[in-house]
Amino acid sequence: MSIKAENITKIYGGTVIFEGLTMEIHNGERVAIVGRNGCGKTTLLKLLANIDTPDVGRIIKKKGSTIGYLHQIPPYKNVLSINVLKEAFTSIITLSEQMHLLEQQMASAVDLDKLLKQYGEIQEQFILQGGYEIEAKIQMIANGLGITPLLQTPFHLLSGGEKTKVMLGQILLLNPHILLLDEPTNHLDMNAIEWLEDYLKNYDGTLIVVSHDRQFMNAVVSKIIEIENGEPYSYVGNYNDYVRNREARILSEFAQYEEQQKKIAKMKETIKRLKQWANEANPPNAALHRRAKSMEKALARIELVKKPVVSKKMQLKLEANERSGKDVVLFENVTKQYAKVLFEEISLQLRWQDRLAIVGLNGTGKSTLLKMVTEEVIPDLGNVIVGSNVKIGYLSQAFVYEEVNARLIDVFRKEVSITEGEARHTLAKFLFYGYDVFKKVKDLSGGEKMRLRLAQLMYEDINFLILDEPTNHLDIESREVLEETVQHFNGTVLAVSHDRFFLNLLFQRIAWLENQKLFLYEGNYHWAREKHSERIINEIPKSHDVAEVSKSQKTISIPIDEQIEQLENKIAVVKVRYNENNRLNDLIELEKLENQLDELLSIWINE
């Protein structure tokens, strides 16, 4: 046993979140906790981390176990991000400081033997705890999460997403026995997500993660616990296994429930007849009355099978009532620059009923391209031409409502001219029931804001759907509804997403934005990733060529730090592929790439 919740009850504001919940997670298990938004997943993590306490019951963890959990972002002031990461090694740094102090004392000491003995004992602990590996560990985590450019930036100047990534890095460096992660992929780009998957698959401790990222769960976890109506249901396997086994469980429970209901109905009918026959007899038949009474007692003793609850789903339907012209949008040699050049001379064409997704690292300008279509952003050079009769429905990843104190129903009706009764009926289709419709906008969660915007979008006259990270705040069931809706939408779709499950299901054209250029691939995300990786390999100079260029001090086409970054990205991709398939070719390629990386790093250090 690694950690256990025993008979947990938790109540917030009169709402029972859990009642009598019991679950146990064993050493080394990699577990995902899933369920609808609001079911108590994050509350459960807080209880396990001892950030919150149960009203009834207890949390038991293995003696001596450490827990890593990011509850909130600490208010670091004037602290470089690299020093935030180094806080994971506080005890080792203390040993280093003690060693440094002893070194100073030994320079002028009389009793040198005593100091040498102390120094040797401390140094032994320093080595055992990995003191000489700190910088390498920090570099590995920083490169993997894509936060290397942030390390020399004061932590308080970072964005919310950047702070979250740095704190995730600190927790990974702490290497706790029990690692609790809440939506760890939300602020990561695809390279970082795939690196994190690889890292967690080789993690020695116990992993408990709350996630809506289905591809991530398929890659990492070996057990899934679903929270449904405050009760935990455990499934062995990854996300795909969970889907199959959950469906089988519900079907089985329905069959058991229906069978029992038939038995109960039959017993009730028999009791009714026995009483009728007993009363019709002259004189009344006491034996029949006793049989009826005995059967009533047997009926009362039956342990009722609960009727399986099928969760209500969002009811979303989007339809293009009128088609656009053949050409929907055209990017002609588009360039955009802020503090740095985002992209340069990009060209792209979308035609009627095309479905195209733009992918790439964070900060490369994916959302900027979408905003150019809606004219929120103007290109510095080039043109963005929207075709004839194009009617845009835009789903932004950032919802900004001017009237934050307005009620949800009023914000909805401001965009949709219907009666209050009709509005409440529509909002119920998007899982806003009863008092929910009177919540203030400022109190809505990210998922609730997304559902509100989708409800408004359903009433808009559109034939071109633009989606910017549409799955970010949605639970799995709502993601599936959105996916089904987009799948049946008869217009044109342009999207930005890092949800690989969403991408693979819906898009057969992928535009990869990298190094200020756009690379177009005709295929789903997995196919595009493979082809893009091949392109990266082909663009990397051969190791002996790099050495020759370095020796002669010639100028190379790609800066060496960019070559290193590209090569590290490729190594991460090949590692993922090798871990999935265990193919000899991947192992040979991995060894070759790592040799090239060693040579490039050597050249870079000596520049």
Secondary structure, DSSP 8 states (H G I E B T S, - for coil): --EEEEEEEEEETTEEEEEEEEEEE-TT-EEEEE-STTSSHHHHHHHHTTSS--SEEEEEE-TT--EEE--S-----S-BHHHHHHGGGHHHHHHHHHHHHHHHHHTT-S-HHHHHHHHHHHHHHHHHTTGGGHHHHHHHHHHHHT-GGGTTSBGGGS-HHHHHHHHHHHHHHH--SEEEEESTTTT--HHHHHHHHHHHHT--SEEEEE---HHHHHHH-SEEEEEETTEEEEEES-HHHHHHHHHHHHHHHHHHHHHHHHHHHHHHHHHHHHHHHHHHSSS--HHHHHHHHHHHHHHHH-------------------SS---SEEEEEEEEEEESSSEEEEEEEEEEETT-EEEEEESTTSSHHHHHHHHTTSS--SEEEEEE-TT--EEEE-SS---S-TTSBHHHHHHHHS---HHHHHHHHHHTT--GGGGG-BGGG--HHHHHHHHHHHHTTS--SEEEEESTTTT--HHHHHHHHHHHHH--SEEEEE---HHHHHHH-SEEEEEETTEEEEEES-HHHHHHHHHHHHHHHS--HHHHHHHHHTT---SS-HHHHHHHHHHHHHHHHHHHHHH--HHHHHHHHHHHHHHHHHHHHHHT-
